[in-house]
Amino acid sequence: MRSEELGVTEDAHMEVGKSKLTARIFRPFYGLKILVRTWRSKFPLLSFITSRIITMLVILFILGWALFALMALAPGDIVDQMMQQQLMSQTESRGAGGANKDNVFSEEQVAKMRAEMGLDKPFTVQYFMWLERVIVHHDLGVSLISKAPVSFLIKSRIVNSLVLNLISLVFITIFSFLLGVYFSSKAGTRIDLAATFFALFFHAFPGILLLILLQLFASVSGLFPVTAYPDFPIGEAPAKFVFSYTYHIFLPLFASFLGGIGGTMRMIRSTMLDQMGMPYIMALRARGISERRVYLNHAFRNTLNPYITGSANLLAGLFSGSLVLEIIFSYPGIGRLMYDAVMQQDVNLVLANNMFISALVLAGMTISDILLAVVDPRIRYGKEG
């Protein structure tokens, strides 16, 4: 019995010792936790913004690693493509005689090319080398195909894609609010049912089929150009370029508009109808406040929260859809550049393109979260969302 009591006492002492050791190890982290809590309580909005930016950077880091992994898993690489292209060109030039083997890359040359491009290293090492070059030297590298700086290739393309997608977002936002608020006031009527039908139709209609139909319409009717970009630079005649650009992008912009307005308009309409059935709306009506003020000053204001959240997803959808749009209408945007880079397995260009698109989409989501916190202070205190 005595030995059992001694054993229990020793176990208790060991547990106490472990607890003290754990407390010593994690004591600095407890201080950091208190510091973070103090920061959040004193600067709720700033801490909210900081946390969103840190989250965005972590996601970008993981996305970059995943992209390198996917490129490494793809069969072959850019050196294999260069060898195939050389063989094909020599075969065509010599006809039935075939390629001259003396001019084909030797194994030593192939290994040297892979070493120069960094393709002989594991993809994780390649990724960290790329990160070091970007963060420390602010260098995105050069295209493995054209040998041009990646930043130069992306610069004009990203501007073109941003302009097209932001114009689409602005038009979708304006008309979605106008139509959504209007049709919510006509709920159950024939015009509301017709609008709901067309909204569902265009929301469910395949986007690629719509783009092809508009391309066929442009080529058959001749009313619009089949390409979505002017054939002269903006510096040559700025005013003429703006007019020509508007004329050229009308059809792709119209397709993007039809693809996005259906779901957005229905979301605003349903949110307005939900708000109009709330008890506080009934109380406002009982106080004799006009229906116009109830709609615009109270119900409409509360539709901003879901729209701000949904606008980030809408922007992401626009950028994703612009890849097909730019290919079909020969629009010189970042989506078309990425398609060409993937087909040629240009690792530097593919990674930079994807990281730029991901950064833009994540930045849009972060901005929407920040705007939501500004509009609704409860969110920054962690009471919602």
C-alpha positions in Angstrom: 0.0 0.0 0.0 2.9 2.3 0.9 4.6 1.7 -2.4 1.4 2.4 -4.3 1.1 5.8 -2.6 4.7 6.6 -3.4 4.1 5.7 -7.0 1.1 8.0 -7.2 3.1 10.8 -5.6 5.9 10.4 -8.1 3.5 10.5 -11.0 1.9 13.6 -9.6 5.3 15.3 -9.3 6.2 14.3 -12.9 2.9 15.8 -14.2 3.6 19.0 -12.3 7.1 19.1 -13.7 5.8 18.6 -17.3 3.2 21.4 -16.8 5.9 23.8 -15.6 8.2 22.9 -18.5 5.3 23.4 -21.0 4.5 26.7 -19.4 8.1 27.9 -19.8 8.3 26.8 -23.4 5.0 28.5 -24.4 5.3 31.6 -22.1 6.6 33.8 -25.0 3.6 32.7 -27.1 1.2 33.6 -24.3 2.7 37.1 -24.3 2.3 37.3 -28.1 -1.3 36.1 -27.7 -2.0 38.9 -25.2 -0.3 41.4 -27.6 -2.5 40.3 -30.5 -5.7 40.6 -28.4 -4.7 44.1 -27.3 -4.0 45.1 -30.9 -7.4 43.8 -32.0 -9.3 45.6 -29.3 -7.5 48.9 -29.9 -7.4 48.8 -33.7 -10.2 46.5 -34.9 -10.4 47.6 -38.5 -6.6 47.8 -39.0 -6.1 44.3 -37.4 -8.9 43.0 -39.7 -7.1 44.4 -42.8 -3.8 43.1 -41.6 -5.1 39.6 -41.1 -6.8 39.6 -44.6 -3.5 40.7 -46.2 -1.5 38.0 -44.4 -4.1 35.4 -45.4 -3.8 36.6 -49.0 0.0 36.3 -49.0 -0.2 32.8 -47.5 -2.6 31.6 -50.2 -0.4 33.1 -52.9 2.6 31.2 -51.6 0.6 27.9 -51.6 -0.8 28.6 -55.0 2.7 29.2 -56.4 4.0 26.0 -55.0 1.0 24.1 -56.4 1.6 25.6 -59.9 5.2 24.5 -59.8 4.1 21.0 -58.8 1.6 20.8 -61.7 4.2 22.0 -64.2 6.6 19.4 -62.9 3.9 16.6 -63.2 3.1 17.6 -66.8 4.7 15.2 -69.4 7.9 16.6 -71.0 9.2 20.2 -70.6 10.1 23.1 -72.8 13.4 21.5 -73.8 11.5 18.5 -75.2 9.3 20.8 -77.2 12.3 22.7 -78.6 13.8 19.3 -79.7 10.5 18.3 -81.4 10.2 21.7 -83.2 13.8 21.3 -84.5 13.1 17.8 -85.7 9.9 18.9 -87.4 11.5 21.9 -89.1 14.4 19.8 -90.4 12.0 17.1 -91.6 10.0 19.7 -93.5 13.1 21.3 -95.0 14.6 18.0 -96.1 11.4 16.4 -97.3 11.5 12.6 -97.5 15.2 12.5 -96.6 14.4 13.1 -92.9 16.2 15.2 -90.4 19.9 15.6 -90.2 20.9 13.9 -87.0 24.1 16.0 -86.7 22.0 19.1 -86.1 19.8 17.5 -83.4 20.5 18.4 -79.8 22.9 15.9 -78.2 22.3 14.5 -74.7 25.0 16.8 -73.3 23.4 19.9 -74.9 20.0 18.9 -73.6 21.4 18.5 -70.1 23.1 21.8 -70.4 20.0 23.6 -71.5 18.0 22.1 -68.6 20.7 23.2 -66.2 20.7 26.7 -67.6 16.9 27.0 -67.2 16.9 25.4 -63.8 14.8 22.4 -64.9 17.2 19.8 -63.6 16.3 20.7 -60.0 13.3 19.5 -57.9 10.3 21.7 -58.4 10.4 22.9 -54.7 13.9 24.1 -55.2 12.9 25.8 -58.5 10.0 27.5 -56.7 12.1 28.9 -53.9 14.7 30.1 -56.4 11.9 31.9 -58.3 10.6 33.4 -55.0 14.1 34.7 -54.1 14.5 36.3 -57.6 11.1 38.0 -57.4 11.2 39.2 -53.8 14.9 40.1 -53.5 15.7 41.2 -57.1 12.2 42.2 -58.2 12.8 40.1 -61.3 10.1 37.8 -62.9 12.7 36.2 -65.2 12.6 35.9 -68.9 10.4 33.9 -71.2 12.0 30.6 -72.1 10.6 30.9 -75.6 10.9 34.5 -76.7 13.7 35.4 -74.2 11.9 38.7 -73.5 11.4 39.8 -69.9 8.3 38.4 -68.4 7.4 41.7 -66.8 7.4 43.4 -70.2 5.2 40.7 -71.7 2.7 40.9 -68.9 2.6 44.7 -68.4 0.4 45.6 -71.4 -1.7 42.4 -71.3 -2.7 42.8 -67.6 -3.8 46.3 -68.3 -6.0 45.1 -71.3 -7.6 42.4 -69.1 -8.1 44.8 -66.2 -9.8 47.4 -68.4 -12.2 44.8 -70.0 -13.2 43.1 -66.8 -13.6 46.3 -64.7 -15.8 47.8 -67.4 -17.9 44.6 -67.3 -18.1 44.7 -63.5 -19.2 48.4 -63.5 -22.0 47.8 -66.1 -23.1 44.6 -64.3 -23.2 46.4 -61.0 -25.2 49.4 -62.3 -27.8 47.4 -64.2 -28.1 44.7 -61.6 -29.0 47.2 -58.9 -31.4 49.1 -61.2 -33.2 46.0 -62.4 -33.0 44.1 -59.1 -34.6 46.9 -57.1 -37.2 47.6 -59.8 -38.3 44.0 -60.2 -38.4 43.4 -56.4 -41.0 46.2 -56.3 -43.0 44.3 -59.0 -42.7 40.9 -57.4 -45.2 38.4 -58.7 -46.3 40.4 -61.8 -45.9 39.3 -65.4 -42.9 41.6 -66.0 -41.2 40.2 -62.9 -41.8 36.6 -64.1 -40.5 37.4 -67.5 -37.4 39.1 -66.1 -36.7 36.1 -63.8 -37.0 33.8 -66.8 -34.5 35.7 -68.9 -32.2 36.1 -66.0 -32.2 32.3 -65.3 -31.8 31.6 -69.1 -28.7 33.8 -69.5 -27.3 32.6 -66.2 -27.5 29.0 -67.3 -26.6 29.6 -70.9 -23.0 28.2 -71.7 -20.7 31.1 -71.9 -18.4 29.6 -74.6 -21.5 28.9 -76.8 -22.6 32.5 -76.4 -19.1 33.8 -77.4 -19.1 31.5 -80.5 -22.6 32.7 -81.6 -21.5 36.4 -81.2 -18.4 35.7 -83.2 -20.5 34.1 -86.0 -22.9 37.1 -85.8 -20.0 39.5 -86.3 -18.5 37.6 -89.2 -21.8 37.1 -91.0 -23.4 40.5 -90.4 -20.3 42.6 -90.7 -21.7 45.0 -88.2 -18.9 44.4 -85.7 -15.3 43.4 -86.1 -14.4 39.8 -85.4 -11.3 40.8 -83.4 -11.7 42.7 -80.1 -8.8 45.1 -80.4 -7.8 48.0 -82.7 -5.0 47.5 -85.2 -3.1 50.7 -84.3 -1.4 51.8 -81.1 -3.0 54.4 -78.8 -0.1 56.8 -79.2 -0.9 57.2 -82.9 -4.3 58.8 -82.3 -5.7 58.6 -78.7 -9.2 59.9 -79.5 -9.6 57.6 -82.5 -8.2 54.7 -80.5 -10.8 55.1 -77.7 -13.6 55.1 -80.2 -12.2 52.2 -82.1 -11.5 50.3 -78.8 -15.1 50.8 -77.7 -16.4 49.6 -81.0 -14.1 46.5 -81.0 -14.9 45.3 -77.5 -18.7 45.8 -77.7 -19.5 42.2 -78.5 -17.1 40.5 -75.9 -18.3 43.1 -73.3 -21.9 42.3 -74.2 -21.2 38.6 -73.7 -19.5 39.2 -70.4 -22.4 41.4 -69.3 -25.1 38.8 -70.2 -23.1 36.1 -68.4 -22.9 38.1 -65.2 -26.1 40.1 -64.9 -28.5 37.2 -64.5 -27.2 35.8 -61.2 -26.3 39.3 -59.8 -29.7 40.8 -60.5 -31.5 37.8 -59.0 -29.4 38.0 -55.9 -30.2 41.7 -55.4 -33.9 41.1 -56.1 -34.1 38.3 -53.6 -32.2 40.3 -51.0 -34.5 43.2 -51.4 -37.6 40.9 -51.1 -36.1 39.4 -47.9 -35.5 42.9 -46.4 -39.0 44.1 -47.3 -40.4 41.2 -45.2 -38.4 42.1 -42.1 -40.1 43.4 -38.9 -38.2 46.7 -39.0 -39.7 47.4 -42.4 -43.2 46.8 -41.1 -42.4 49.2 -38.2 -41.2 51.9 -40.6 -44.4 51.6 -42.6 -46.5 51.7 -39.4 -44.7 55.0 -38.6 -46.0 56.5 -41.9 -42.6 56.6 -43.7 -43.1 56.7 -47.4 -42.5 53.6 -49.5 -39.8 55.3 -51.5 -37.8 56.1 -48.3 -38.3 52.5 -47.0 -37.0 51.1 -50.2 -34.0 53.4 -50.8 -32.9 54.5 -47.3 -33.4 51.2 -45.5 -34.0 48.0 -47.5 -31.6 49.1 -50.3 -28.8 49.8 -47.9 -28.9 46.3 -46.5 -28.5 44.8 -49.9 -24.9 46.1 -50.0 -23.5 43.5 -47.7 -24.3 40.4 -49.8 -23.4 42.3 -53.0 -20.0 43.3 -51.7 -19.3 39.7 -50.8 -20.6 38.4 -54.1 -18.7 41.0 -56.2 -15.4 39.3 -55.4 -16.7 36.0 -56.8 -18.1 37.9 -59.8 -14.7 39.4 -60.5 -13.0 36.0 -60.2 -15.6 34.6 -62.6 -15.0 37.4 -65.1 -11.2 36.8 -65.1 -11.7 33.0 -65.4 -14.1 33.5 -68.3 -11.9 36.1 -70.0 -9.5 33.3 -70.9 -11.9 31.8 -73.5 -13.2 35.3 -74.5 -9.7 36.5 -75.3 -8.9 33.4 -77.4 -12.1 33.5 -79.4 -12.0 37.3 -80.1 -8.2 37.5 -80.4 -8.1 40.0 -77.5 -4.5 40.7 -76.3 -5.1 40.0 -72.6 -3.4 38.0 -70.0 -5.7 35.1 -70.5 -4.6 34.6 -74.1 -0.9 35.1 -73.0 -1.3 32.4 -70.4 -2.9 30.0 -72.9 0.1 30.4 -75.3 2.5 30.0 -72.4 0.8 26.8 -71.2 0.8 25.3 -74.7 4.6 26.1 -75.0 5.3 25.0 -71.4 7.0 28.3 -70.7 7.3 27.9 -67.0 8.4 31.4 -66.1 5.5 33.0 -68.1 2.9 30.5 -66.9 3.8 31.0 -63.2 3.9 34.8 -63.5 0.6 34.9 -65.4 -1.1 32.6 -62.8 0.3 34.5 -59.9 -0.8 37.8 -61.3 -4.4 36.6 -62.0 -4.5 34.9 -58.5 -3.2 38.1 -56.9 -5.8 40.2 -58.7 -8.6 37.9 -57.6 -7.4 37.6 -54.0 -6.9 41.4 -53.9 -10.5 41.8 -55.1 -11.7 39.5 -52.3 -9.6 41.2 -49.7 -10.9 44.6 -50.8 -14.5 43.3 -50.6 -13.9 42.0 -47.1 -12.5 45.4 -46.1 -15.4 47.3 -47.6 -17.8 44.9 -45.8 -16.0 45.6 -42.5 -16.3 49.4 -43.2 -20.0 49.1 -44.1 -20.8 46.7 -41.2 -18.6 47.3 -38.1 -19.8 44.1 -36.5 -17.7 42.1 -38.9 -14.4 43.6 -37.8 -15.2 42.7 -34.2 -15.8 39.1 -35.2 -19.5 39.1 -34.5 -20.4 38.1 -38.0 -18.9 36.1 -40.9 
